[in-house]
Amino acid sequence: MENDNSDVQRTLFDEGGPARHCRRCKQWKPLTEFSTSYNRQRGIHYRRHYCKPCQVAMTSDWARRNPGKARLAKRRCALREWSKDMTPERYAAMLEAQGGVCAICGKMETRLARDGQPVHLHIDHDHRTGAIRQLLCSGCNTMIGLASESREILLAAVAYLDRHGKKDGG
């Protein structure tokens, strides 16, 4: 007869460490069999509820059922590859070279995080090539994104403002 869950958990703990129960395969496994994740809102790292093999199987099943969304998710991951090239030292050097201000508006970041601390300037990158460009404030980074990085859209916006008397930037 098989041990109940508490006996299995105690046995795994005694054999080398804590264990977790996978919600999919219903097995108790060492914590090393579970990936970690980070909850930004709560600011905590935690172990996922599914063991690594079950997580892979579930992700594959989801991708088969949602090919369009899976393609977009894969593209997002590929575009984040540029972040591997950005070290804290490189960020600090870019920030110093820009005088601590946004490369577009020349102002310091004014947006605050939930903890009341100022948000760092955003690392702007080309969404097609992944190449890092410069550091931007939240407003300018959002502006570039909403314009789909289109020079034509941004020039049309400048022309629009010129037609309506906004030539001084304020």
Backbone bond lengths (Angstrom), bond angles and torsions (degrees), N, CA, C in turn:
res aa  C-N    CA-C-N  psi(-1)  N-CA   C-N-CA  omega(-1)  CA-C   N-CA-C  phi
1 M - - - 1.459 - - 1.523 109.48 -
2 E 1.315 115.55 139.30 1.455 121.36 -177.21 1.530 110.96 -76.73
3 N 1.321 115.96 147.82 1.470 120.78 176.88 1.518 109.85 -68.47
4 D 1.322 115.93 151.85 1.467 117.79 173.89 1.533 109.02 -75.37
5 N 1.310 117.12 170.44 1.465 122.32 -173.10 1.514 113.64 -55.83
6 S 1.323 118.51 -41.39 1.464 120.13 -177.28 1.523 110.70 -65.94
7 D 1.331 118.56 -36.38 1.466 121.05 177.14 1.517 110.91 -67.01
8 V 1.328 117.30 -40.78 1.462 121.03 179.30 1.519 109.40 -64.53
9 Q 1.325 116.30 -45.05 1.462 120.35 -179.58 1.533 109.93 -61.11
10 R 1.317 117.03 -44.19 1.458 121.47 -179.51 1.531 109.71 -63.79
11 T 1.332 117.74 -41.88 1.458 121.47 179.70 1.524 110.51 -62.90
12 L 1.329 118.29 -47.43 1.458 121.28 179.14 1.521 111.25 -62.03
13 F 1.327 116.13 -39.90 1.458 119.97 179.31 1.522 109.97 -62.64
14 D 1.341 117.12 -44.75 1.463 122.17 -179.38 1.525 111.99 -66.08
15 E 1.326 117.69 -26.97 1.458 121.06 -176.39 1.531 113.28 -86.37
16 G 1.281 119.43 -0.14 1.450 117.51 176.74 1.501 116.21 149.18
17 G 1.282 119.56 7.64 1.446 118.51 175.67 1.507 113.30 151.66
18 P 1.326 115.31 173.71 1.461 120.61 -178.33 1.528 111.88 -69.04
19 A 1.309 114.60 160.02 1.457 121.11 -177.76 1.518 110.06 -128.49
20 R 1.319 115.08 167.58 1.460 121.11 178.17 1.528 108.15 -140.26
21 H 1.312 115.46 151.58 1.460 121.73 -179.75 1.527 108.86 -96.75
22 C 1.340 117.63 121.97 1.461 121.91 179.12 1.523 108.57 -76.73
23 R 1.317 116.52 129.89 1.467 120.98 -178.57 1.521 113.22 -73.14
24 R 1.338 117.25 -16.59 1.466 119.48 -177.89 1.526 111.59 -94.80
25 C 1.336 117.42 -55.66 1.472 119.88 -177.36 1.522 112.30 -87.81
26 K 1.335 116.79 -7.81 1.467 123.36 176.55 1.525 113.87 63.27
27 Q 1.344 116.57 26.09 1.457 120.23 179.80 1.522 110.19 -108.62
28 W 1.337 114.76 150.71 1.449 120.65 173.14 1.510 107.20 -87.72
29 K 1.339 117.13 131.64 1.464 122.29 -178.54 1.520 109.03 -140.12
30 P 1.354 116.36 157.71 1.468 119.27 177.11 1.534 110.24 -61.85
31 L 1.307 116.79 152.27 1.469 121.18 -179.07 1.526 112.53 -56.97
32 T 1.320 117.71 -27.65 1.462 120.22 179.66 1.527 111.57 -64.28
33 E 1.310 118.42 -15.47 1.464 122.43 178.38 1.528 112.61 -85.32
34 F 1.336 116.77 1.42 1.460 121.88 -178.94 1.520 109.29 -119.74
35 S 1.338 116.55 130.95 1.460 121.44 177.76 1.520 109.79 -70.18
36 T 1.336 115.15 157.68 1.462 119.62 174.90 1.528 108.86 -99.58
37 S 1.300 115.20 158.00 1.451 122.10 176.71 1.515 107.40 -142.45
38 Y 1.331 115.82 170.89 1.456 120.50 -177.79 1.517 109.12 -129.29
39 N 1.326 116.93 128.77 1.454 123.01 176.58 1.522 107.26 -99.27
40 R 1.349 116.22 107.18 1.472 119.85 -176.98 1.513 112.49 -65.07
41 Q 1.337 117.57 -39.54 1.463 119.97 -177.14 1.520 111.31 -62.62
42 R 1.332 116.56 -41.69 1.456 119.96 -178.67 1.521 112.25 -92.24
43 G 1.340 116.87 -13.30 1.456 120.84 178.44 1.517 113.74 68.57
44 I 1.344 117.23 35.30 1.460 119.65 -177.98 1.527 111.43 -130.50
45 H 1.325 114.82 150.47 1.459 121.80 171.29 1.527 106.50 -94.21
46 Y 1.313 116.81 145.00 1.454 119.85 179.04 1.524 109.92 -150.08
47 R 1.330 115.77 163.76 1.461 121.28 176.49 1.520 108.85 -88.24
48 R 1.334 116.23 138.86 1.461 120.64 178.48 1.531 109.90 -65.08
49 H 1.336 116.51 163.70 1.464 121.86 -177.71 1.518 113.28 -85.05
50 Y 1.341 116.82 -8.41 1.460 120.89 -177.35 1.517 108.69 -121.35
51 C 1.342 116.73 139.78 1.464 120.10 177.63 1.533 109.22 -65.09
52 K 1.318 116.49 163.47 1.467 120.95 -175.52 1.530 113.14 -57.05
53 P 1.351 119.92 -47.09 1.468 118.98 178.47 1.536 112.82 -61.03
54 C 1.313 117.93 -39.40 1.473 120.79 178.98 1.528 110.59 -69.27
55 Q 1.334 117.35 -37.55 1.459 121.10 178.50 1.524 110.29 -62.46
56 V 1.349 116.99 -43.21 1.466 121.52 178.42 1.525 110.10 -62.51
57 A 1.329 116.30 -45.00 1.472 120.51 -179.63 1.529 111.03 -63.15
58 M 1.330 116.96 -42.54 1.469 120.36 -179.83 1.526 110.89 -66.26
59 T 1.344 117.28 -40.58 1.460 120.94 179.28 1.523 110.54 -64.67
60 S 1.327 116.90 -41.65 1.464 121.06 178.19 1.527 111.29 -64.16
61 D 1.327 116.47 -42.66 1.477 120.62 177.72 1.526 110.35 -60.81
62 W 1.337 116.51 -45.23 1.464 121.06 179.93 1.523 110.47 -61.40
63 A 1.357 117.09 -43.40 1.465 121.32 -178.73 1.528 110.73 -63.27
64 R 1.339 117.47 -36.76 1.468 119.94 177.40 1.528 111.33 -67.03
65 R 1.319 116.87 -37.16 1.470 120.80 -179.06 1.529 112.46 -79.29
66 N 1.335 117.82 -22.95 1.469 122.94 -175.80 1.522 110.90 -130.39
67 P 1.327 118.66 66.25 1.470 120.05 -174.52 1.530 113.63 -60.33
68 G 1.330 118.16 -38.60 1.466 120.83 -179.94 1.517 112.08 -64.25
69 K 1.328 116.42 -47.73 1.466 120.53 179.67 1.527 110.84 -66.71
70 A 1.321 116.77 -36.53 1.468 120.35 179.59 1.522 110.58 -64.36
71 R 1.335 117.18 -39.69 1.458 121.66 178.44 1.532 110.33 -61.71
72 L 1.351 115.93 -44.16 1.469 119.89 179.19 1.531 111.42 -64.66
73 A 1.326 116.81 -41.65 1.465 120.59 179.92 1.523 110.39 -63.66
74 K 1.327 116.61 -40.44 1.462 120.86 179.02 1.525 110.56 -64.62
75 R 1.332 116.32 -39.41 1.462 121.19 179.23 1.528 110.66 -65.04
76 R 1.340 115.91 -41.87 1.463 119.14 178.65 1.528 111.32 -60.21
77 C 1.324 115.83 -42.13 1.466 119.78 179.24 1.518 110.72 -63.83
78 A 1.337 117.08 -41.10 1.461 120.87 179.85 1.515 110.77 -64.16
79 L 1.334 117.10 -38.67 1.460 120.44 -179.47 1.525 112.07 -69.39
80 R 1.318 117.03 -22.52 1.460 119.95 179.22 1.523 112.59 -79.43
81 E 1.332 116.67 -6.70 1.459 120.07 -179.79 1.521 111.75 -56.51
82 W 1.352 117.81 -30.67 1.456 120.63 179.78 1.516 111.43 -57.66
83 S 1.341 116.81 -27.35 1.463 119.18 -175.58 1.523 111.86 -66.08
84 K 1.334 117.10 -21.36 1.465 119.48 178.30 1.525 111.12 -68.20
85 D 1.336 116.83 -24.20 1.459 121.28 179.37 1.527 112.15 -82.26
86 M 1.323 117.28 -12.90 1.461 120.82 -175.29 1.526 109.57 -96.38
87 T 1.310 114.89 106.02 1.462 120.92 176.70 1.527 108.50 -95.57
88 P 1.318 117.92 161.42 1.474 119.39 175.57 1.535 111.61 -57.51
89 E 1.332 117.01 -34.62 1.462 120.61 179.62 1.537 110.69 -67.37
90 R 1.345 116.35 -41.68 1.468 119.72 179.67 1.528 109.99 -66.44
91 Y 1.342 116.83 -40.72 1.464 120.72 178.06 1.532 109.39 -60.24
92 A 1.334 116.35 -47.09 1.471 120.68 -179.22 1.528 110.78 -61.00
93 A 1.333 117.18 -40.48 1.470 120.71 179.13 1.529 110.55 -65.89
94 M 1.338 117.93 -41.18 1.464 121.42 178.21 1.526 110.14 -64.41
95 L 1.333 115.81 -43.33 1.465 121.01 -179.50 1.529 110.17 -61.94
96 E 1.321 116.61 -43.00 1.468 120.72 179.16 1.531 110.35 -65.81
97 A 1.327 117.34 -43.30 1.467 121.16 179.98 1.527 111.65 -61.88
98 Q 1.333 117.06 -31.39 1.467 121.75 179.09 1.523 112.07 -89.58
99 G 1.317 117.55 2.77 1.456 121.06 179.96 1.518 113.39 70.73
100 G 1.344 117.08 21.28 1.466 121.63 177.85 1.517 114.09 77.37
101 V 1.339 117.06 12.50 1.468 120.34 -177.49 1.526 111.03 -124.05
102 C 1.317 115.54 167.77 1.457 124.06 178.69 1.528 110.54 -62.64
103 A 1.342 116.93 139.37 1.467 121.61 -179.43 1.522 112.65 -70.38
104 I 1.342 118.59 -16.69 1.465 120.92 -178.92 1.529 111.35 -98.90
105 C 1.320 116.93 -59.20 1.474 119.36 -173.59 1.520 113.47 -91.43
106 G 1.331 117.58 -13.20 1.458 120.80 178.51 1.521 114.05 73.38
107 K 1.337 116.55 15.94 1.471 120.25 -179.73 1.520 109.96 -108.96
108 M 1.329 114.88 159.91 1.461 120.13 175.36 1.522 108.62 -77.60
109 E 1.318 116.67 156.25 1.466 121.37 177.00 1.522 108.56 -64.36
110 T 1.332 116.63 132.49 1.468 120.80 -179.26 1.518 112.60 -110.51
111 R 1.337 117.29 -15.62 1.466 120.22 -178.07 1.528 109.56 -71.25
112 L 1.321 115.67 141.62 1.460 121.27 -179.92 1.524 110.41 -109.15
113 A 1.328 115.77 145.48 1.460 121.41 174.83 1.527 108.15 -76.40
114 R 1.314 115.68 174.74 1.476 120.02 -179.27 1.514 113.39 -60.74
115 D 1.339 116.42 -27.75 1.460 119.42 -179.94 1.529 112.56 -85.02
116 G 1.354 116.81 3.90 1.455 121.38 177.69 1.519 114.35 89.06
117 Q 1.327 117.01 -4.29 1.461 121.15 179.53 1.531 109.71 -82.75
118 P 1.337 118.51 148.11 1.466 119.88 177.51 1.530 110.32 -64.70
119 V 1.324 115.59 143.40 1.458 121.69 177.34 1.525 107.78 -76.50
120 H 1.321 117.20 144.72 1.463 121.22 176.21 1.526 109.22 -70.31
121 L 1.323 116.72 155.67 1.463 120.03 173.52 1.529 108.64 -61.85
122 H 1.322 115.94 144.54 1.464 121.66 -178.39 1.518 110.68 -78.51
123 I 1.322 116.28 143.50 1.459 121.94 176.43 1.522 106.57 -85.59
124 D 1.336 116.25 104.70 1.456 120.66 -178.71 1.523 109.34 -79.76
125 H 1.334 115.30 141.20 1.466 120.35 178.99 1.521 109.62 -145.53
126 D 1.308 115.42 155.96 1.458 122.56 177.27 1.528 107.63 -74.95
127 H 1.313 117.05 121.77 1.468 120.62 -175.79 1.521 112.97 -71.64
128 R 1.320 117.66 -17.36 1.474 119.76 177.47 1.510 111.60 -85.97
129 T 1.326 117.10 -44.27 1.467 120.63 -174.98 1.519 113.24 -99.57
130 G 1.333 116.75 -21.76 1.460 120.71 -176.57 1.518 112.98 83.51
131 A 1.333 117.81 -0.60 1.469 121.45 -178.06 1.526 110.85 -67.86
132 I 1.331 115.52 133.41 1.465 121.09 177.47 1.516 108.66 -73.11
133 R 1.358 116.21 135.49 1.464 120.17 179.27 1.532 108.96 -103.98
134 Q 1.330 117.70 -87.10 1.462 121.48 -179.95 1.519 109.09 -144.44
135 L 1.348 115.96 -171.56 1.459 122.07 -179.86 1.523 109.46 -100.23
136 L 1.338 116.00 134.10 1.469 121.51 -177.91 1.519 110.70 -127.79
137 C 1.335 115.31 152.37 1.468 120.35 173.35 1.532 108.30 -74.28
138 S 1.311 116.46 168.14 1.468 121.17 -178.41 1.520 112.00 -57.81
139 G 1.331 117.22 -43.92 1.459 120.86 -177.89 1.515 112.44 -63.24
140 C 1.320 117.34 -46.59 1.474 120.76 -178.75 1.520 111.00 -70.23
141 N 1.330 117.19 -37.79 1.457 120.46 177.93 1.534 110.15 -62.97
142 T 1.330 116.57 -41.46 1.463 121.37 177.95 1.521 110.43 -65.96
143 M 1.328 116.80 -42.26 1.466 121.37 179.29 1.530 110.81 -58.50
144 I 1.318 116.72 -47.51 1.465 121.23 179.75 1.539 109.57 -61.17
145 G 1.303 116.45 -43.18 1.466 120.63 -179.30 1.517 112.79 -66.19
146 L 1.340 116.89 -43.62 1.465 120.09 -179.86 1.518 111.97 -67.16
147 A 1.331 116.59 -25.97 1.472 120.84 176.43 1.528 110.85 -85.97
148 S 1.319 117.01 7.28 1.472 122.81 -179.68 1.526 111.70 55.42
149 E 1.327 116.54 33.17 1.460 123.30 -179.31 1.530 112.06 55.55
150 S 1.333 116.34 27.59 1.461 121.54 -176.62 1.530 111.42 -93.84
151 R 1.315 115.62 118.66 1.466 121.75 176.81 1.534 109.85 -59.95
152 E 1.331 116.63 -40.70 1.468 121.35 -178.56 1.528 111.48 -61.71
153 I 1.324 117.17 -43.30 1.467 120.77 179.40 1.522 109.99 -63.89
154 L 1.322 116.69 -44.52 1.467 120.07 -178.70 1.522 111.74 -66.55
155 L 1.339 117.79 -39.60 1.471 120.11 176.80 1.526 111.13 -66.86
156 A 1.330 116.75 -36.09 1.464 120.35 176.40 1.526 110.38 -64.42
157 A 1.330 116.58 -36.61 1.461 120.32 177.51 1.528 110.77 -66.44
158 V 1.337 116.78 -40.39 1.473 120.62 176.88 1.527 109.74 -61.95
159 A 1.334 116.78 -46.14 1.471 120.94 179.33 1.522 110.54 -60.88
160 Y 1.312 117.16 -40.13 1.465 122.48 178.15 1.531 110.02 -60.37
161 L 1.325 116.26 -48.11 1.469 119.69 179.79 1.524 111.08 -64.22
162 D 1.337 116.95 -38.63 1.469 120.84 177.88 1.536 110.61 -61.44
163 R 1.330 115.72 -42.60 1.474 119.29 179.42 1.526 112.33 -63.43
164 H 1.309 115.88 -27.28 1.463 119.58 -176.90 1.521 112.57 -107.11
165 G 1.318 116.50 23.88 1.462 120.69 169.79 1.511 116.74 82.07
166 K 1.304 120.58 12.01 1.472 121.55 179.17 1.515 109.33 -103.64
167 K 1.343 116.65 83.05 1.456 120.34 -175.79 1.529 112.41 -107.45
168 D 1.307 117.88 -11.82 1.455 119.80 -174.03 1.519 113.75 -98.62
169 G 1.332 119.41 4.38 1.468 121.82 -179.71 1.502 112.88 81.04
170 G 1.279 121.33 8.35 1.453 120.15 -179.85 1.441 110.17 -153.47
